Amino acid sequence: MLSIQFSTSTAFTSGIIRRLCHSEFSHVDIVTPEGLLGVSGSDHTINDIGGVQIRPSGMWPYLNPPKVARLATAGADAIIDVAKTQIGKPFDNDALYNFLEDMGHTKKRDWRDHGAWFCSEFVAWALETCDFFPYTLVAAKNRITPADLLLLLNPFMTEENIKEFGYVTT
C-alpha cells in the first residue's frame, strides 16, 4: 500500500498555489514510516529549509485536515526508494510563475527536470519512474498540479477512499 497525502496549510503561498492550481490542495507528500517525503519551499516560521526531504507529520499548520489517497501497489517500496534519491534537491521556485504562462511565451518547462521539483510533479515522477501508471503521462501545459495528480490517481483508489475526499455525492 502506498499513501499519498494531499494538504493545504495556512501559509499565504498555500492560498496562491490553490488559486493557481484550481484545487483545495496546495501540497502533496508520500507518506513513509519516517515521515512525509516531499518537496516544499523554505518556510522560516517552521524552520523548514525547503527542497526534497522527509519531514515530520503535522509539521505545517494545516488549514483543513489532510486527505490521503491509498494506492494498492506491490511497488510501494520501490516508489519510496526512487523518491528518496531526490532528497536534497531544491524546490522549483519558478514553477508557479510558469503555471501562469502559456507554453509559447517562455522557455518550455520540463516537469520531469531533476534539477528542482514542485511537490505534485515530484510525486508523479516517482510513480511514473517505477511504472505505477500503465502509460506515459502527458501534461498539456507541461505541469502537474496537486489537482492533476489526484485526478491521475483516481482510477487506482477504492470508491471508499474517493468518498473520503468528499467529491462523491452518492
N, C-alpha and C positions, 0 to 999 in steps of 0.2 A: 504494500500500500504506500502510495506517495501522497503527501498532503501539501497543498499549495494554499498559503494564507493570503487573502485579499483584505486590505485595510485602508483606513484613512485617518490621518492624525489631525490634531488641532492646529498644526503649523500653517502659517499663511501660504506657503508654497503648496501645501496639500490642496488647498482650495483652488489654486491656479491650475494645478495638474488635473483635478476633477473637471473643471470647466473646459480645459483644452481637450481632454480626452472623452468628454461626454459620458462620465461614469461616476457612480457613487464611490468608487475606489480610486485611490491615488497611489497605492503601493502594493507590491506583490513580493512574497518571500517563499522559499522552500522550507518547510518545517523539517528540522533534523533533531536527533536526540540531544545535540549540543546547543541548539537554539535555532534562530531564524537565519537562514542563509540567503543573502540577497545583497542588493546594492542600493545605496541612497546617497544623497548629497550630504555634505557636512552639516551638522547641527550642534553648535556650541552650547546650546541650552541643555543638552543631554550628554555632552562630551562625546559626540559621535564624530569621528574624523572623516566619515564618508567612505565611499568606494565599496567594493565587494568584500564582505566579511560575514562572520557568524556573530549575530547579536543576541543578547538575552531576549526571551519572550517578554512582551509587555514593556519594552524599552521606551516606546513613544506614548505620549498621552493620546489615546485614540478618541476620535470624535464619536464613533459608534463601535460596538463590539466587532472585532474582525470575523470574517467568514472564511471557511476552509473548504476547498474543493478536494475531495478524497478520490484518488485515482487508483484503481486496481491494476497493478503492473508488476511483473516479475523483475523489471529493470529499475526499480526504485533506487537500489544501492548504486548502480552504475550512473544514474542521473545525478545523484548527490555527489558522487566522486568526480564526475566531469565538471560539475558546477564549482566544486572546491578548487579546481585547477585555476580558476579565475580570481581567487582570493588575493587581494592587494591591488587589483585593477581599479582605476578611478571611475567615478560617476560621470556619465556623459552630460556635462554641463550645457552642451549645445543642443541636446535632444529636444527640449521644449521649444526652443526658437525654431528648430527645423519642423516641428509639428505645425507651426503657423504658416510655413512656406509651402508653395506648390512646387512640385518636382522640378520644373524648368527654371525656376528663379535663382536657385543657388546650386552649389555643387551637389551631386547626387549623394545622398546619405545611405550608408550600408548598416542596417540594424544588426547585422551579424559581426560587425567590426570588433575585434577582440581588444582594441586599444582602450575603450571606455564603454560603459554599459548604462542603460536605463533599465529599471527593475524588471518590467514585464518582458522586455526583449532578452534580458539575461536568462530568465526562466524559460522562455520559448526556445532560445538557442540550446540550452541544456537538454530540453525534451527532444528537440529535433536531432541534435547530435547523437543521441542514444536511440534513435529510431522509434521513439514513443509514437509519433504520428505515422500512419501508414502512407504518407505522402509528403512531398516537399512543401513547405509553407510559402505562400505567395502573399505579399503585402503590397497592395496597390500604391500606397504612398510611402512605401519602404519604412514602415514603422509598425510596432506592435504595442498598443496601449494596454493598460490593465483590463479595459472592457473587451478589447480584441482577444486577449488571452483567455478570458472567461468564456467567450463565445467559442474559441477553439477547443477548450476543454469540455464543453457541454456534452458532446457525444460519449465521453468517457466517464461521466458522472452518473450515479444512480438517480432515479427520479426523486427519491427521498432526499438525497444531497442537494439536488437542484432546488427543491422546495425550501430548503434551509436558507437559500439566498433570497427568498421572498418574491421571486418573479413568476411563480406558477400560481394561478388563481383557482385551479380546480382541485 
